[in-house]
């Protein structure tokens, strides 16, 4: 077995006599995010930072909190009175210049919710303005599943708008009461979510 470590990503090649197996991990002992799929570049800048997450809370009664978690942060928000106009999670680290027109991407993140939601996604510079992405699937985040990985397949529009300051918006929280947690956000090219 050959182990190659670079920064904090460990790559191991194991030859069992017939086939060489390659695996990846964020730790030398292979216990942190072990996978056989090489992680793609995250097109969200600073996704482990707590200063890029916001809640556009609408007219509901809510609290927000960033909690340190696994070398990053969980962004938690709780509605005690539902917003009837909008309730949108926003992440400001979208690297718009890295996206190509008419191309598939995948958004993945971990979530835990106390009320089921069906999230929508926008890459826009204000709610609904200059959006350049369409959702290809509609997963439901289930309160009964606890911590869960959410994978949303996306396709960019045939042209990327010239307007700047596009953000990632995740909606679906309007008219909901409960606690919602989001962490380990990642957007990458293709249609398969690789490890964060």
N, C-alpha and C positions, 0 to 999 in steps of 0.2 A: 504494500500500500504506500502511495506517495501522498504526502500532505503538503500543500502549498498555502501559506498564509500571507495575505497582503492587506495591510491596514487591519480591518476587523472582519473581512470576509475570508472564510476558509474554504478551499477547494480540495476535494479528495478524489483520487482516482484509485479504484480497487480492481485488480485483475484477478478474477477467480479461475483463470485457466482457459476460459472460453470467451468471455465478454468483459470489456472494461466498463465499469459503472462509474459515473461521475455524480458527485453530490456536493451541495453547497450549504454553508452555515455561516451565521454571523459570529460564531465563537469557535475557538480552536478545538474544543472538545465535541463539537457537533450538536450541542443541546439547544442552541438558540436559533429558531427558525430554520430547521433542517429541511432541505428540499432537494429534489433531483432536477428542478427547473431553474435555470439561471435567472436571477432577478433583473428585470429591465430597468432602465432609467426612469425615475419618477419625474413627471412633467409638472409637479407641484413643488415650488421652492419653499423650503422651511416647513414641511408638513409635520415635523416633530416640535415645532415652536408654538407657544401659546399666544403669540402676538399677532397671528394672522387669522384667527377664528373670531367670528362675530355672529350675533343673532339679531336679525332685523325683526323685532318682536311684535310689531303691530299693536293693536289695542288691547291685548291680553295682559294678564298679570303674570309675571315670570321672574325667575332668577337665573343667573348664569354662573358657571364656575369652571376654571381650568384646573385639573388635578394632575400632578406629576404621575407618570405611568410608563414603565418599560423604556427608559431613556427618551421619553416624549411626553405627551399630554393627552388626557381625555378631556374633551369639551362637553360639559354637562349643562343641560338647561331644563328647567322645570316650569310648566305652566300650571298655576293653580286656578286661573280663569282663562279659558281659551280665547285666542285672538280670532275675531270674525272677519278680519280683512286680509292680513298676511302674517306669516310666521315662517321665516326663511333663514337657514343656516348659510353663512357666507364665509368663504375662504379666499384670502387675498393673494395667494402665492401662485396663481396660474401663470405659466410661462407661455403666453400667446404666440411668441415668435417661433416656438418649437413645433407648432401644429401645421399640418398640411391640409389643403382642401380635399373634400370627398374621400376621407380616410377613416378607417376604423380605429377606435381607441377603447380602452376599458377603464372605468373608474371602480376602484375597490376601497372599502373601508370596513372597519369593525364597528359594530353598533350594539346597543342594548336599549330597548325601549319598554316602557310600561303600558303603552297603547300601540296597537298595530298601525303602521303607516306604509303608504306606497309612495316612495320618494320620486320627485321629478328632478331634472338636472338642467341647468342653463350655464353657458359660458357667455356672460354678458357684462356690460359696463354699468348697468343699472337694471333693476328688475324688468326683464323682458326687452331691454333695448340692445340691439346689435348682437343678439344671440347667434352663435355659429355652430351649435351642436344639436343633434336629435338623438333621443333615446331609442334604442333598438329592442330593449326588453323592459319589463315592468315588474321587478321583484317586490314582494311585500316583506317588510321587516316585521317579524312576528314577536309579540311580547312573550309568548310561551317558549321561545328558543334561547333566552338569555343572551350571552355574548355570542355574536354571529358575524361571519364575514358576508358583506353585501357586495355583489358584483353587478355593475350596470354597464351594458355594452352601448357604445355611442358611435355616431358617425358625424364627422364635420360636414358643414355645408359645402356647396360647390365653390364658394369663395370665402376667404377669411376677411372680416371687415377691417378697414384701416383705422377705425376708432380705437383708442387705447384704453387701458385700465379695465380690461375684462377680468371678472372674478368668477370663481366657481360658486354657484348657488344650488343648494339642495332644498327643495320645498316639500310640502306634504304635511306640515305640522299645523296648519290653520284648522280651527275648530276642534282641536285636540287638547285634552287635559292629561298631564302625566309628565314623566321624566324621560329624557332622551339623551343618550351618550353617543358620541362619535369620536373615533380615533384611528390612527394609522391610515390616513388618506393617501391614495396613490392613483395617478392617471398615467397610463402607459400605452404605447402603440400596440395595435393588434387586437385580438378578441379574447385573449387568455390572461387572467390576472396572475401575475407572478408574486412571490413573497415581497413584503414591504422592506 
